[in-house]
Amino acid sequence: MKNLLTDISGVRVGNAGDTALASGVTAVLFDLPAVAAMDVRGGGPGTRDSALLDPVNTVERVDALVLSGGSAFGVEAGGGVQAWLAEQGRGFAIRDAVVPIVPGAVCFDLLNGGDKRWGRFAPYRDLGYAAAAAAGDDFALGSIGAGLGATTVNLKGGLGSASTTTPDGVRVAALAVVNAVGSVTVGDGPWFWAAPFESGGEYGGRGLPPSFTPDMLTMRLKGGPAATASENTTLAVVVTDALLTKPQARRLAIIAQTGFARAIYPVHAPLDGDVVFAAATGAKPIDPLVGLTELGMLAANTVARAIARGVYEATALPFPDALPAWKDRFGR
């Protein structure tokens, strides 16, 4: 296993971005349509085709999921991924018509120093197409794709991923775009809130501080008192090779959202737009109660790890007054 979302067979990930723009897109493609659902906890979400993921609605499977920077402009990234899939003949068949199903979500990165003067049309549809075309089994982490322009309150954010396996051999993996209003690290030190869930030193192996002081627990918000609900979001995609129904995928997304609380302080605020997508490729049956609970528990841990890795692997943007990367401050 590569400790990536693509450890789930039949899943590919592609990234596209523009350094001058300081923004980008990440596309998650499924070789075969996957059962999918979502859970929204933040107060300022921006999504595409989210209603169809409700368990009461008809369409059960998706062809891809797309995460983008650009705030509401980034919703167009889904159209680019959809266009690429349409060229491949992929989609939901309605008699002679074929419609690729591509839900997505966006984060706000419009004030990170990049040049957002793109003219009449935002570039996200083209970036979405490029991300889909680039999708493969291996992909980079950190300041890339939808994580290119992401930030947290004190450090550069980014794209992270992690994976694990249940004792019964069911795999679950997560991908996260970390653009949180809060902090992924404890106080001013190198310790990640997600330290208890780290595997193999994947984000520095620093553990937790020897003790917690009151200043470490003080609320720190990106933008301070001027923080707004439209500026911050953490996005995650959780994929498993378990056989799940759409309501079970929704429950998996709900449980996996716990990983945000294990990795970000504070989280699920009215200032965030936190979203988790959950998808299942259906290769392995599981017990619908105990098995799903265990899968959700591990998914939450994996989401926390993906969030920490997104910050750990990030590099600073090349602009004046840009936030430092974790490795800039603390080494490896």
Backbone torsions as a table, in degrees:
resi	resn	phi	psi	omega
1	MET	NA	143.0	-175.5
2	LYS	-96.4	1.8	-176.1
3	ASN	62.2	40.1	-178.8
4	LEU	-134.0	164.4	177.5
5	LEU	-58.7	-30.1	-177.4
6	THR	-76.7	4.9	168.8
7	ASP	-68.2	-14.2	172.2
8	ILE	-85.0	119.8	-177.6
9	SER	-59.5	137.2	179.1
10	GLY	86.7	9.8	179.0
11	VAL	-116.7	132.3	176.8
12	ARG	-128.6	149.2	-178.1
13	VAL	-128.7	135.8	176.7
14	GLY	-131.0	147.2	179.3
15	ASN	-124.6	147.5	172.2
16	ALA	-146.9	144.8	-179.8
17	GLY	-162.6	172.2	-179.7
18	ASP	-133.1	114.6	-175.7
19	THR	-62.6	-40.6	178.9
20	ALA	-65.7	-37.8	176.3
21	LEU	-70.6	-30.0	-175.2
22	ALA	59.0	47.8	179.9
23	SER	-160.4	163.1	-178.9
24	GLY	-170.7	-169.6	-173.1
25	VAL	-138.1	143.6	172.4
26	THR	-123.1	128.1	-179.9
27	ALA	-113.6	133.0	175.0
28	VAL	-111.0	114.8	-176.5
29	LEU	-109.9	141.3	177.1
30	PHE	-109.2	129.5	179.6
31	ASP	-62.0	-35.2	172.9
32	LEU	-125.3	145.5	-177.6
33	PRO	-53.4	137.8	-176.0
34	ALA	-112.6	142.3	171.4
35	VAL	-63.5	134.5	-174.6
36	ALA	-146.0	153.5	175.7
37	ALA	-152.4	178.0	-179.6
38	MET	-149.4	161.6	176.0
39	ASP	-136.7	130.3	-178.5
40	VAL	-114.6	125.7	179.4
41	ARG	-119.8	-24.8	-179.0
42	GLY	-76.1	160.1	-175.3
43	GLY	-86.5	-6.5	-178.0
44	GLY	-136.6	59.3	-176.2
45	PRO	-77.1	155.3	170.9
46	GLY	-131.5	115.5	-171.8
47	THR	-135.3	165.3	176.1
48	ARG	-127.5	132.2	176.9
49	ASP	54.1	33.3	-178.5
50	SER	-72.3	-30.2	-176.9
51	ALA	-62.7	-34.3	-177.3
52	LEU	-69.5	-15.8	179.0
53	LEU	-82.1	-8.1	175.7
54	ASP	-62.0	132.6	-177.5
55	PRO	-57.1	-21.0	-178.9
56	VAL	-82.6	-9.0	-175.7
57	ASN	-95.2	163.5	-162.0
58	THR	-72.1	-49.7	-174.4
59	VAL	-69.6	124.3	-176.2
60	GLU	-100.8	-25.9	-170.7
61	ARG	-121.5	151.8	179.8
62	VAL	-121.3	154.9	176.5
63	ASP	-92.6	-26.2	-178.1
64	ALA	-162.7	164.2	170.1
65	LEU	-128.7	145.1	-177.6
66	VAL	-132.0	134.6	175.9
67	LEU	-117.4	139.2	-173.7
68	SER	-146.1	152.1	164.0
69	GLY	-80.5	-170.6	173.0
70	GLY	92.8	2.8	-177.9
71	SER	54.2	-140.6	-175.7
72	ALA	-61.3	-26.7	176.4
73	PHE	-62.8	-32.5	-176.5
74	GLY	-70.7	-13.2	177.5
75	VAL	-57.9	-27.8	-180.0
76	GLU	-65.6	-15.7	179.1
77	ALA	-58.5	-33.9	178.8
78	GLY	-60.5	-33.4	177.6
79	GLY	-65.4	-35.1	177.8
80	GLY	-68.4	-42.9	177.0
81	VAL	-64.3	-41.0	178.6
82	GLN	-60.8	-41.3	180.0
83	ALA	-63.0	-42.0	179.7
84	TRP	-64.7	-43.8	178.7
85	LEU	-63.2	-39.9	178.8
86	ALA	-60.9	-37.5	177.6
87	GLU	-63.8	-26.4	178.8
88	GLN	-89.2	0.4	-177.9
89	GLY	75.1	20.7	-176.7
90	ARG	-92.7	142.4	173.9
91	GLY	151.9	-179.5	179.7
92	PHE	-83.3	119.6	-174.5
93	ALA	-82.7	127.8	174.3
94	ILE	-127.7	92.7	-169.7
95	ARG	53.9	-117.3	-177.2
96	ASP	-88.6	-5.0	-179.6
97	ALA	-93.7	147.3	177.1
98	VAL	-129.2	122.2	-175.8
99	VAL	-119.9	109.8	175.0
100	PRO	-63.2	134.8	-179.1
101	ILE	-100.3	113.2	-172.0
102	VAL	-136.2	80.5	171.7
103	PRO	-68.7	161.6	179.7
104	GLY	-164.1	176.4	178.0
105	ALA	-149.3	157.0	-175.0
106	VAL	-125.8	158.5	171.3
107	CYS	-126.3	159.5	-176.5
108	PHE	-90.5	119.4	175.1
109	ASP	-138.9	33.9	-173.8
110	LEU	-83.2	-8.9	-176.4
111	LEU	-121.2	33.7	-175.4
112	ASN	-100.8	9.4	178.9
113	GLY	101.2	-12.7	178.6
114	GLY	-74.0	161.8	-178.2
115	ASP	-85.8	104.2	-178.5
116	LYS	-98.3	15.7	178.8
117	ARG	-85.2	74.8	-172.1
118	TRP	-91.2	0.5	179.3
119	GLY	88.2	-149.4	-172.4
120	ARG	-65.6	-43.8	-174.9
121	PHE	-117.3	134.0	175.8
122	ALA	-67.1	153.2	-173.3
123	PRO	-84.8	4.8	-168.0
124	TYR	-70.9	-29.5	176.3
125	ARG	-63.0	-44.3	178.6
126	ASP	-66.6	-38.4	177.9
127	LEU	-65.5	-37.3	176.7
128	GLY	-62.4	-43.8	177.6
129	TYR	-60.7	-45.5	-179.2
130	ALA	-63.6	-39.2	178.9
131	ALA	-63.9	-43.1	178.8
132	ALA	-63.6	-42.5	-179.5
133	ALA	-65.6	-27.0	-177.9
134	ALA	-89.3	-2.2	-172.0
135	ALA	-62.5	136.6	178.6
136	GLY	-158.1	-168.9	-176.9
137	ASP	-79.5	-26.5	-179.5
138	ASP	-114.8	143.4	177.4
139	PHE	-154.6	154.1	-178.4
140	ALA	-82.7	162.4	177.3
141	LEU	-117.7	169.5	176.8
142	GLY	97.6	-131.8	-176.1
143	SER	-85.7	75.8	-175.9
144	ILE	-152.6	155.4	178.2
145	GLY	55.8	-138.0	179.7
146	ALA	-65.7	-15.4	177.4
147	GLY	-90.2	0.2	-176.1
148	LEU	-57.7	-45.0	-176.5
149	GLY	-102.7	8.9	-174.3
150	ALA	-73.7	147.2	178.8
151	THR	-140.5	163.6	169.2
152	THR	-121.0	-170.5	-176.9
153	VAL	-65.6	-32.2	-173.1
154	ASN	-128.8	-13.0	-176.8
155	LEU	-139.8	158.0	174.5
156	LYS	-61.0	133.7	173.9
157	GLY	-89.7	-172.8	-179.6
158	GLY	176.1	-166.5	-179.1
159	LEU	-98.5	126.8	179.0
160	GLY	-128.4	161.1	178.1
161	SER	-153.5	156.5	178.2
162	ALA	-161.9	162.2	179.6
163	SER	-149.4	162.8	176.7
164	THR	-158.8	177.3	-178.1
165	THR	-135.8	138.5	175.2
166	THR	-72.9	163.7	176.3
167	PRO	-57.2	-24.2	179.0
168	ASP	-89.3	3.8	175.5
169	GLY	89.0	11.1	175.4
170	VAL	-83.7	131.6	-177.9
171	ARG	-96.3	146.5	172.5
172	VAL	-142.4	138.7	-177.3
173	ALA	-140.9	158.7	-177.7
174	ALA	-136.4	150.4	172.2
175	LEU	-131.0	135.6	-176.0
176	ALA	-134.9	140.6	169.9
177	VAL	-107.5	114.6	-169.8
178	VAL	-102.1	103.3	-179.4
179	ASN	-134.9	51.8	-167.6
180	ALA	-81.9	151.7	173.0
181	VAL	-72.3	-24.5	-178.1
182	GLY	-99.6	-154.4	-174.8
183	SER	-117.2	145.3	175.4
184	VAL	-97.2	-10.2	178.8
185	THR	-116.8	159.6	-175.9
186	VAL	-86.8	118.5	177.7
187	GLY	57.0	-135.5	179.2
188	ASP	-100.8	11.6	-175.8
189	GLY	-97.7	-175.8	-175.8
190	PRO	-88.0	-1.0	-171.6
191	TRP	-78.3	134.6	176.4
192	PHE	-90.6	139.5	174.5
193	TRP	-57.0	-29.0	-178.4
194	ALA	-85.1	12.1	-175.2
195	ALA	-52.9	-40.1	-177.3
196	PRO	-62.2	-16.2	-175.3
197	PHE	-105.2	2.3	-176.4
198	GLU	-63.7	144.6	179.2
199	SER	-124.9	118.3	173.9
200	GLY	64.6	33.2	177.8
201	GLY	65.1	29.3	-172.8
202	GLU	-67.9	-19.0	171.9
203	TYR	-133.2	48.6	168.8
204	GLY	99.9	-18.4	177.1
205	GLY	62.4	31.5	-176.8
206	ARG	-85.0	-12.2	-178.7
207	GLY	66.1	-158.9	177.3
208	LEU	-101.7	160.9	177.2
209	PRO	-63.5	155.7	-179.2
210	PRO	-62.4	-26.1	174.7
211	SER	-155.2	161.2	179.4
212	PHE	-106.1	126.2	178.9
213	THR	-101.4	159.2	-177.4
214	PRO	-55.6	-36.0	-178.7
215	ASP	-66.3	-27.7	178.1
216	MET	-67.3	-26.5	-177.2
217	LEU	-97.7	3.6	176.5
218	THR	-69.1	141.0	179.0
219	MET	-71.5	126.4	175.9
220	ARG	-123.7	125.5	-175.2
221	LEU	-123.2	136.7	173.2
222	LYS	-60.3	125.6	-177.8
223	GLY	90.1	-7.7	178.2
224	GLY	57.2	-141.1	-179.1
225	PRO	-61.4	-19.3	-178.8
226	ALA	-90.7	6.6	-179.9
227	ALA	-59.2	140.9	179.5
228	THR	-124.3	163.1	-175.6
229	ALA	-69.9	-14.0	-175.6
230	SER	-94.8	-3.1	-168.3
231	GLU	-99.3	-6.1	-168.8
232	ASN	-142.0	140.5	179.7
233	THR	-164.7	139.6	164.6
234	THR	-112.8	131.2	-178.5
235	LEU	-116.0	141.9	177.9
236	ALA	-140.9	146.8	171.4
237	VAL	-121.1	124.5	175.7
238	VAL	-112.5	129.1	179.7
239	VAL	-129.6	139.3	176.9
240	THR	-132.1	157.2	173.7
241	ASP	-94.2	13.2	175.8
242	ALA	-71.9	158.2	173.9
243	LEU	-90.2	109.4	-176.6
244	LEU	-127.1	148.3	167.3
245	THR	-81.6	171.1	178.6
246	LYS	-62.8	-44.5	175.6
247	PRO	-61.7	-35.5	177.4
248	GLN	-68.3	-36.6	175.4
249	ALA	-63.2	-38.1	176.6
250	ARG	-63.0	-42.7	178.2
251	ARG	-63.3	-38.7	177.1
252	LEU	-60.7	-42.4	178.3
253	ALA	-62.8	-40.5	180.0
254	ILE	-63.1	-47.6	-179.4
255	ILE	-66.4	-41.1	-178.3
256	ALA	-63.1	-28.3	178.8
257	GLN	-60.2	-21.2	175.6
258	THR	-57.7	-29.6	179.4
259	GLY	-61.2	-28.5	175.7
260	PHE	-61.1	-43.7	-178.0
261	ALA	-68.8	-22.5	178.2
262	ARG	-82.5	-13.1	-172.2
263	ALA	-122.9	-17.3	-174.0
264	ILE	-129.7	138.0	-178.5
265	TYR	-136.1	118.6	-12.1
266	PRO	-77.9	175.5	-176.2
267	VAL	-147.0	164.5	179.4
268	HIS	57.5	34.8	-178.6
269	ALA	-84.1	164.7	172.0
270	PRO	-63.0	-11.1	180.0
271	LEU	-92.2	-2.1	-179.3
272	ASP	-111.0	164.9	173.6
273	GLY	-125.3	41.1	-168.2
274	ASP	-60.3	130.8	-176.1
275	VAL	-137.4	136.9	170.3
276	VAL	-123.2	125.3	168.5
277	PHE	-96.4	140.4	172.8
278	ALA	-124.6	133.6	-179.1
279	ALA	-135.4	147.9	-178.6
280	ALA	-131.1	130.2	-179.6
281	THR	-86.6	-14.2	169.3
282	GLY	81.4	23.0	-176.7
283	ALA	-80.8	-29.3	-170.4
284	LYS	-131.9	122.7	177.0
285	PRO	-70.3	149.5	176.9
286	ILE	-135.5	162.1	173.6
287	ASP	-64.9	133.1	-173.4
288	PRO	-72.1	-13.2	-179.7
289	LEU	-112.5	-72.6	-178.3
290	VAL	-65.4	-42.4	-179.2
291	GLY	-63.2	-42.3	178.8
292	LEU	-68.1	-36.5	177.4
293	THR	-63.0	-45.6	178.5
294	GLU	-63.2	-42.2	179.4
295	LEU	-61.6	-42.7	178.1
296	GLY	-64.2	-40.9	177.7
297	MET	-57.8	-46.9	-179.9
298	LEU	-70.8	-32.8	176.6
299	ALA	-63.4	-41.2	178.3
300	ALA	-62.3	-44.3	176.9
301	ASN	-60.3	-40.3	-177.4
302	THR	-70.0	-36.5	174.5
303	VAL	-61.9	-44.7	179.1
304	ALA	-59.2	-42.7	178.9
305	ARG	-64.6	-41.6	-179.8
306	ALA	-62.7	-39.3	178.7
307	ILE	-63.0	-47.5	179.5
308	ALA	-62.7	-40.7	179.1
309	ARG	-64.5	-33.5	178.4
310	GLY	-60.5	-39.5	177.7
311	VAL	-77.4	-41.9	-178.4
312	TYR	-60.6	-39.3	-175.7
313	GLU	-88.1	-4.4	-175.2
314	ALA	-71.2	155.2	171.3
315	THR	-122.1	149.2	-175.5
316	ALA	-67.6	148.6	174.4
317	LEU	-72.4	147.1	-174.7
318	PRO	-85.8	52.5	-178.4
319	PHE	-128.2	154.3	176.2
320	PRO	-57.3	140.7	176.6
321	ASP	64.9	17.1	177.3
322	ALA	-67.9	147.0	177.5
323	LEU	-63.2	143.4	177.5
324	PRO	-72.5	155.8	171.3
325	ALA	-83.5	157.9	178.7
326	TRP	-55.3	-44.4	-178.0
327	LYS	-69.6	-24.6	174.3
328	ASP	-64.3	-38.3	-176.7
329	ARG	-86.7	-35.8	-169.2
330	PHE	-123.8	4.5	-178.1
331	GLY	72.9	-149.2	-178.8
332	ARG	-108.4	NA	NA
